[in-house]
Amino acid sequence: MNLFKRKWNGAAISTAAIGVATMLGAGGPARATVNDLYVASQNNAVYVVRTNPSGVPTKLITTLPVGTYPQVARATPDGSEVWVVNGGDATITAINTSNFSEQTFSVSSGPNSFPGYVVFNPFQNVAYVIDGGSNQVTFVDTRTKKVLPVSVTVGNTPGYAGLSGDGRTLYVSNYFDNTVSVVNVATYSQTAVIGIPNTNPPGTNNPPTNVCQYQVNPAPVVPLQLGPEFTSPPSPQGVAVQDPFVFVLNGYTSNLLPCQDTSPAYPNGGTGDVTFQESTVNVIAEWDNEIKGTVLAGGPGGTATGFSVDGNWLYATNTGNDDYPGNTFGVINPAARKGGPKKVLTLPTGWTGATEIDADPDPCDNLAYVAADGATPASAPLTAPPNISGVVTVNSNSNTITSSFPLPAYPNASGNPAFAISIAVVPHWW
């Protein structure tokens, strides 16, 4: 599954083009901010990439160590810090964006804690940490960086969340429950649970009954069986809020035993993840918690969502999963209630695993940046060229990819390659 952001697979990447952004097209904005892009990578690092005044990533400023298995990077509302949630050691690393100093603090909610997401309340000094291991939302004081003595229990394995525009309601997707929890952050209570139906054509509530997708002759034909982490689709993940609607991206993935490492079809090893069908976005009304429409996302294994800064487009990353990395992301009209995406963008050749998107906060720029993890398919030959992990730039006026910036291996003794899973955009100057 790809809820706990796919773990780095150890594949090497080419560093020949590191430090140079490759221009892929025209159509840049008339004016742009110099931005710092904080890219969390599962080699336990954050890469800080600076753009030029046209918004093109051009220079790797620094690489910072963080905790184990970082899951997400998010900027505080004032942009003074970027918080990196480290699932493996249940901590958050707060990075000072003016001098890159770090402070790491615990957000553990118990022995099974595995925090994976954080949402800031712009009206209060509070952050909400989504813990997929303990099935809780924990509350953190952003000034003291202390976990408050309150929490809310939600569904099974929560992964993502979005906050209403008034800062009062948190919507949390629960991967294994196929639900969304509605949380009143003032009363610390779950006030409703929204069921996410399996509505994606062709649609199925059961896994395939044939064989692993990458099972090939002369490997034996092995019927699919339910794995220990099996979940029926739709597998809700990314959440985005544009009042009065909530948008929930469903990945349609599952875990199946015969597709794991022992299969001869997996020279790189497999985790058993299977993508069933095209991902969808459910559109939920905040006033009654009812689903008002379902839109196709343009690819399999949907993970994260994000709006363009002008709010005209919703982007949905089709990450795929460990065994079947995707290379697309859908461009969706938020007013749509059915049909498919307005456009599907494909990562440059050699890039895989569009994991997450964040927008340049300057509306004059109207740019967005997509992190790509560069995952190698489990079926790929060991001699296959490595895929690329890094950042691509999207012009939200034309919805075209205009540049790409590959990331190098982590500059320490291990030299582990980048595996970008999240991105936070902070203006360096206006």
PLY file of the C-alpha trace (Angstrom):
ply
format ascii 1.0
element vertex 430
property float x
property float y
property float z
element edge 429
property int vertex1
property int vertex2
end_header
0.00 0.00 0.00
1.11 3.56 -0.37
-0.51 5.18 2.66
2.70 5.42 4.66
4.39 7.07 1.67
6.35 4.39 -0.05
9.60 3.52 1.65
12.77 4.28 -0.27
13.79 1.22 -2.29
17.50 1.81 -2.53
17.63 2.28 -6.30
20.38 4.54 -7.57
19.74 7.60 -9.71
21.80 9.40 -12.27
23.38 12.59 -10.93
24.82 13.83 -14.21
22.24 16.58 -14.50
22.07 17.46 -10.82
21.97 21.17 -10.08
20.64 22.15 -13.50
16.93 22.59 -14.13
15.95 21.17 -17.51
13.62 23.45 -19.39
10.79 21.47 -20.94
8.52 24.13 -22.36
7.46 27.73 -22.58
4.60 29.66 -21.06
6.18 31.00 -17.88
4.53 33.72 -15.81
5.21 37.41 -16.36
6.64 37.75 -12.82
7.61 35.22 -10.22
8.83 35.01 -6.66
12.12 33.43 -5.72
10.97 30.39 -3.75
12.67 27.86 -1.54
11.30 24.36 -2.10
11.61 22.05 0.89
11.54 18.51 -0.46
11.22 15.70 2.08
12.90 12.50 0.99
12.84 9.03 2.47
16.60 8.90 2.64
15.89 10.83 5.87
16.72 14.21 4.42
15.13 17.47 3.30
16.51 19.10 0.17
16.16 22.89 -0.05
16.00 23.96 -3.70
15.90 27.64 -4.68
14.15 28.94 -7.79
15.12 31.85 -9.99
12.80 34.89 -10.35
10.95 33.04 -13.12
10.03 30.28 -10.68
12.40 27.69 -12.18
14.25 25.53 -9.62
17.91 26.21 -10.28
20.08 25.57 -7.22
20.31 23.09 -4.36
20.92 25.37 -1.34
21.37 22.77 1.37
20.46 19.25 2.44
19.24 18.81 6.00
19.00 15.63 8.11
15.61 14.79 9.61
14.08 11.82 11.44
13.40 8.35 10.09
10.86 7.80 7.32
9.77 11.42 6.83
6.20 11.50 5.54
5.26 15.09 4.80
6.66 18.63 4.82
4.39 21.60 5.56
5.10 25.31 5.99
3.64 27.15 8.96
1.05 29.80 8.05
3.62 32.61 8.42
6.29 30.70 6.48
8.81 30.99 9.33
9.17 27.22 9.68
8.70 24.02 7.73
7.58 21.04 9.78
8.64 17.59 8.62
6.67 14.70 10.09
8.91 11.67 10.72
6.78 8.53 10.92
9.56 6.12 11.86
10.48 7.78 15.13
7.21 9.66 15.78
8.84 13.09 15.75
8.56 16.38 13.91
11.60 18.30 12.70
10.89 22.05 12.60
13.18 23.85 10.14
13.73 27.60 10.56
13.37 28.98 7.04
15.61 32.00 7.70
18.73 30.10 8.78
17.91 26.37 8.28
18.40 25.54 11.96
16.39 22.57 13.21
14.43 21.55 16.29
13.11 18.00 16.61
10.38 17.12 19.10
8.26 14.08 19.87
4.64 13.76 18.79
4.28 10.13 19.81
0.78 9.07 20.78
1.67 5.60 22.09
3.58 2.43 21.26
1.96 2.09 17.81
2.47 5.72 16.86
3.28 6.46 13.22
2.45 10.09 12.44
2.07 10.79 8.75
0.53 14.21 8.20
0.14 17.65 9.76
-2.33 20.51 9.24
-1.90 24.01 10.68
-4.77 26.14 11.90
-4.14 29.70 10.60
-6.40 31.17 13.31
-4.83 29.46 16.30
-1.39 28.38 17.45
-2.34 24.74 16.93
-1.31 22.01 14.54
-3.18 18.74 14.00
-0.99 15.64 13.59
-2.59 12.66 11.87
-1.28 9.43 13.38
-1.94 6.39 11.21
-0.48 3.99 13.76
-2.64 4.97 16.74
-5.71 6.10 14.73
-5.67 9.49 16.43
-5.49 13.18 15.71
-3.14 14.80 18.22
-3.02 18.54 18.92
0.31 20.37 19.10
0.97 23.90 20.40
2.99 25.50 17.60
4.66 27.97 20.01
5.91 25.50 22.62
5.99 22.48 20.29
4.35 20.41 22.98
1.62 17.84 22.42
-1.54 19.05 24.14
-3.38 16.70 26.54
-6.24 16.20 24.07
-6.73 13.94 21.08
-9.49 12.59 18.86
-9.83 8.95 17.84
-10.79 8.56 14.18
-11.04 5.62 11.77
-8.64 2.84 10.89
-5.27 4.10 9.63
-5.88 7.80 8.94
-3.46 9.27 6.44
-4.41 12.74 5.19
-6.53 15.69 6.32
-7.84 19.09 5.29
-9.17 22.02 7.34
-12.26 24.07 6.56
-11.71 27.71 5.69
-13.00 28.92 9.06
-10.57 26.65 10.92
-13.32 24.82 12.78
-13.62 21.45 11.03
-10.95 18.91 10.14
-11.66 16.22 7.53
-9.53 13.07 7.95
-9.33 10.22 5.43
-9.22 6.71 6.92
-7.50 4.33 4.51
-8.61 0.95 5.84
-12.11 2.06 6.84
-12.94 3.70 3.50
-14.31 6.62 5.49
-13.72 10.29 6.21
-13.90 11.48 9.82
-15.38 14.92 10.48
-13.66 16.44 13.51
-14.76 19.52 15.46
-11.41 20.92 16.54
-12.97 23.20 19.19
-14.74 20.39 21.06
-12.10 17.72 20.29
-14.73 15.36 18.96
-15.56 13.31 15.88
-18.97 14.60 14.85
-19.64 12.48 11.76
-18.24 9.65 9.66
-18.67 9.78 5.88
-18.59 6.46 4.04
-16.66 6.45 0.76
-18.38 4.12 -1.74
-16.73 2.19 -4.52
-18.11 4.19 -7.45
-15.26 4.19 -9.96
-16.16 2.57 -13.31
-15.55 -0.24 -13.99
-15.67 -0.64 -10.21
-15.28 -3.72 -8.07
-15.47 -4.48 -4.38
-13.21 -7.50 -4.77
-9.59 -7.91 -5.87
-8.75 -9.46 -9.26
-9.04 -13.22 -9.39
-6.28 -13.99 -11.90
-2.58 -13.40 -11.14
-0.17 -10.68 -10.12
-0.07 -7.91 -12.68
3.63 -8.46 -13.36
3.61 -12.27 -13.14
5.23 -13.56 -16.35
6.05 -16.89 -17.91
7.78 -19.13 -17.09
6.89 -18.11 -13.55
4.10 -20.26 -12.11
0.60 -18.85 -12.20
-0.35 -18.06 -8.61
-3.94 -17.09 -7.79
-4.19 -13.88 -5.84
-4.85 -14.15 -2.12
-5.56 -11.54 0.51
-2.44 -10.15 2.10
-2.05 -9.21 5.77
-2.64 -5.54 4.92
-5.51 -6.19 2.54
-8.08 -3.49 2.12
-10.93 -3.24 -0.33
-11.00 -0.17 -2.54
-11.58 2.76 -2.71
-8.74 3.43 -0.22
-9.23 7.19 0.46
-6.08 9.26 0.78
-5.49 12.91 -0.17
-7.92 15.55 1.19
-8.30 19.13 -0.06
-10.87 21.71 1.06
-12.30 24.53 -1.02
-15.32 25.76 0.88
-18.05 24.66 0.79
-16.70 21.38 -0.61
-14.20 18.73 0.47
-12.31 16.75 -2.17
-11.13 13.23 -1.30
-8.77 11.31 -3.60
-9.27 7.53 -3.66
-6.24 5.45 -4.62
-7.87 2.06 -5.33
-4.93 0.02 -4.05
-4.56 -3.11 -2.00
-2.03 -5.60 -0.65
-1.94 -9.15 -2.00
0.33 -11.98 -0.81
1.59 -13.65 -4.02
2.81 -10.32 -5.37
5.44 -9.97 -2.67
9.20 -10.43 -2.71
9.28 -14.19 -3.28
7.71 -13.95 -6.74
10.27 -14.63 -9.52
8.60 -11.81 -11.44
10.06 -9.30 -8.98
13.85 -9.07 -9.36
13.74 -5.83 -7.33
11.45 -7.26 -4.68
7.77 -6.47 -4.29
5.58 -5.36 -1.42
2.37 -6.89 -2.70
0.71 -3.64 -3.67
-1.83 -3.80 -6.46
-3.58 -0.94 -8.19
-7.09 -1.91 -9.19
-8.38 0.83 -11.43
-8.32 4.55 -12.10
-8.35 6.75 -9.01
-11.30 9.01 -8.25
-12.05 12.22 -6.41
-15.23 12.36 -4.32
-16.77 15.83 -3.91
-18.37 16.17 -0.45
-20.58 19.05 0.67
-19.64 20.52 4.02
-23.21 21.48 4.89
-24.57 17.91 4.98
-21.49 15.64 4.62
-22.98 14.06 1.51
-21.10 13.11 -1.67
-22.28 15.33 -4.51
-20.17 13.88 -7.31
-17.24 11.66 -8.34
-14.57 12.61 -10.87
-11.89 10.36 -12.37
-8.33 11.39 -11.49
-6.55 10.33 -14.67
-4.42 7.45 -13.39
-3.96 4.70 -10.79
-2.75 4.84 -7.21
-3.90 8.36 -6.34
-2.18 9.74 -3.26
-2.26 13.50 -2.69
-4.24 16.55 -3.77
-3.52 20.25 -4.00
-5.07 23.37 -5.51
-3.47 25.88 -7.80
-3.01 29.16 -5.93
-5.91 30.77 -7.82
-8.17 27.83 -6.88
-9.12 27.14 -10.48
-7.56 23.66 -10.60
-7.32 20.67 -8.30
-4.26 18.50 -8.91
-4.33 14.79 -8.03
-1.05 12.88 -8.00
-1.30 9.35 -9.42
1.64 7.94 -7.51
0.94 4.26 -8.12
2.68 2.24 -5.44
5.87 0.33 -4.64
5.31 -2.28 -7.33
3.61 -0.14 -9.96
4.89 3.46 -9.77
2.80 5.98 -11.68
4.01 8.94 -13.70
0.95 11.15 -14.12
-1.19 13.66 -12.25
-4.69 14.78 -13.10
-5.82 18.38 -13.57
-9.42 18.58 -12.33
-11.98 21.37 -12.53
-13.25 21.74 -8.92
-16.71 22.55 -10.26
-16.96 19.17 -12.00
-19.14 16.50 -10.42
-18.63 13.68 -12.93
-16.47 12.63 -15.86
-12.71 12.77 -16.07
-9.96 15.30 -15.50
-9.59 18.36 -17.69
-6.08 17.23 -18.49
-3.56 14.57 -17.49
0.08 15.63 -17.19
2.89 13.09 -17.55
6.24 13.38 -15.80
9.33 13.74 -18.01
10.90 10.60 -19.44
12.72 8.65 -16.74
10.70 10.20 -13.90
8.20 8.18 -11.85
6.03 8.46 -8.74
4.36 11.87 -8.65
3.86 11.98 -4.89
2.69 15.44 -3.86
2.06 18.97 -5.10
2.28 22.42 -3.49
1.51 25.80 -5.02
3.62 28.93 -5.13
1.70 31.23 -2.74
2.12 34.27 -5.01
-1.00 34.45 -7.25
0.95 36.46 -9.81
3.14 33.42 -10.42
0.42 30.76 -10.60
2.98 27.99 -10.42
2.86 24.62 -8.69
5.64 22.19 -7.85
5.34 18.40 -7.91
7.62 16.02 -6.00
8.45 12.72 -7.72
10.01 9.80 -5.89
11.67 7.97 -8.79
10.47 4.54 -7.65
11.63 1.54 -9.65
8.95 -1.02 -10.58
9.42 -4.31 -8.76
9.25 -6.07 -12.15
12.06 -4.04 -13.68
15.26 -5.94 -14.53
18.14 -5.26 -12.19
20.02 -3.83 -15.16
17.26 -1.32 -15.97
18.33 2.35 -15.83
17.31 4.03 -12.58
14.38 6.43 -12.49
14.74 10.05 -11.41
13.52 11.68 -8.20
13.13 15.42 -7.91
10.80 18.36 -8.59
8.87 19.39 -11.69
7.31 22.82 -12.20
3.76 23.32 -13.49
2.43 26.52 -15.04
-1.15 26.59 -13.75
-2.23 29.09 -16.43
-1.54 26.62 -19.23
-1.29 23.44 -17.11
1.99 22.46 -18.70
5.20 21.15 -17.15
7.81 23.83 -17.72
10.94 22.57 -15.93
12.42 19.72 -13.92
15.10 19.52 -11.25
16.59 16.12 -10.27
17.88 15.60 -6.74
21.26 14.07 -5.88
22.06 11.34 -3.40
22.19 12.41 0.24
25.72 13.77 0.81
26.67 11.60 3.74
28.58 8.36 4.22
25.68 6.24 2.99
25.09 8.24 -0.17
21.47 7.07 -0.37
19.63 8.38 -3.43
16.74 10.79 -3.14
13.19 9.47 -2.81
11.08 12.63 -2.74
7.69 12.18 -1.11
6.55 15.67 -0.10
7.16 19.33 -0.90
6.55 22.66 0.84
6.95 26.01 -0.95
8.21 29.03 1.01
8.81 32.45 -0.63
12.44 33.51 -0.30
11.57 37.08 -1.32
8.68 38.76 -3.04
0 1
1 2
2 3
3 4
4 5
5 6
6 7
7 8
8 9
9 10
10 11
11 12
12 13
13 14
14 15
15 16
16 17
17 18
18 19
19 20
20 21
21 22
22 23
23 24
24 25
25 26
26 27
27 28
28 29
29 30
30 31
31 32
32 33
33 34
34 35
35 36
36 37
37 38
38 39
39 40
40 41
41 42
42 43
43 44
44 45
45 46
46 47
47 48
48 49
49 50
50 51
51 52
52 53
53 54
54 55
55 56
56 57
57 58
58 59
59 60
60 61
61 62
62 63
63 64
64 65
65 66
66 67
67 68
68 69
69 70
70 71
71 72
72 73
73 74
74 75
75 76
76 77
77 78
78 79
79 80
80 81
81 82
82 83
83 84
84 85
85 86
86 87
87 88
88 89
89 90
90 91
91 92
92 93
93 94
94 95
95 96
96 97
97 98
98 99
99 100
100 101
101 102
102 103
103 104
104 105
105 106
106 107
107 108
108 109
109 110
110 111
111 112
112 113
113 114
114 115
115 116
116 117
117 118
118 119
119 120
120 121
121 122
122 123
123 124
124 125
125 126
126 127
127 128
128 129
129 130
130 131
131 132
132 133
133 134
134 135
135 136
136 137
137 138
138 139
139 140
140 141
141 142
142 143
143 144
144 145
145 146
146 147
147 148
148 149
149 150
150 151
151 152
152 153
153 154
154 155
155 156
156 157
157 158
158 159
159 160
160 161
161 162
162 163
163 164
164 165
165 166
166 167
167 168
168 169
169 170
170 171
171 172
172 173
173 174
174 175
175 176
176 177
177 178
178 179
179 180
180 181
181 182
182 183
183 184
184 185
185 186
186 187
187 188
188 189
189 190
190 191
191 192
192 193
193 194
194 195
195 196
196 197
197 198
198 199
199 200
200 201
201 202
202 203
203 204
204 205
205 206
206 207
207 208
208 209
209 210
210 211
211 212
212 213
213 214
214 215
215 216
216 217
217 218
218 219
219 220
220 221
221 222
222 223
223 224
224 225
225 226
226 227
227 228
228 229
229 230
230 231
231 232
232 233
233 234
234 235
235 236
236 237
237 238
238 239
239 240
240 241
241 242
242 243
243 244
244 245
245 246
246 247
247 248
248 249
249 250
250 251
251 252
252 253
253 254
254 255
255 256
256 257
257 258
258 259
259 260
260 261
261 262
262 263
263 264
264 265
265 266
266 267
267 268
268 269
269 270
270 271
271 272
272 273
273 274
274 275
275 276
276 277
277 278
278 279
279 280
280 281
281 282
282 283
283 284
284 285
285 286
286 287
287 288
288 289
289 290
290 291
291 292
292 293
293 294
294 295
295 296
296 297
297 298
298 299
299 300
300 301
301 302
302 303
303 304
304 305
305 306
306 307
307 308
308 309
309 310
310 311
311 312
312 313
313 314
314 315
315 316
316 317
317 318
318 319
319 320
320 321
321 322
322 323
323 324
324 325
325 326
326 327
327 328
328 329
329 330
330 331
331 332
332 333
333 334
334 335
335 336
336 337
337 338
338 339
339 340
340 341
341 342
342 343
343 344
344 345
345 346
346 347
347 348
348 349
349 350
350 351
351 352
352 353
353 354
354 355
355 356
356 357
357 358
358 359
359 360
360 361
361 362
362 363
363 364
364 365
365 366
366 367
367 368
368 369
369 370
370 371
371 372
372 373
373 374
374 375
375 376
376 377
377 378
378 379
379 380
380 381
381 382
382 383
383 384
384 385
385 386
386 387
387 388
388 389
389 390
390 391
391 392
392 393
393 394
394 395
395 396
396 397
397 398
398 399
399 400
400 401
401 402
402 403
403 404
404 405
405 406
406 407
407 408
408 409
409 410
410 411
411 412
412 413
413 414
414 415
415 416
416 417
417 418
418 419
419 420
420 421
421 422
422 423
423 424
424 425
425 426
426 427
427 428
428 429
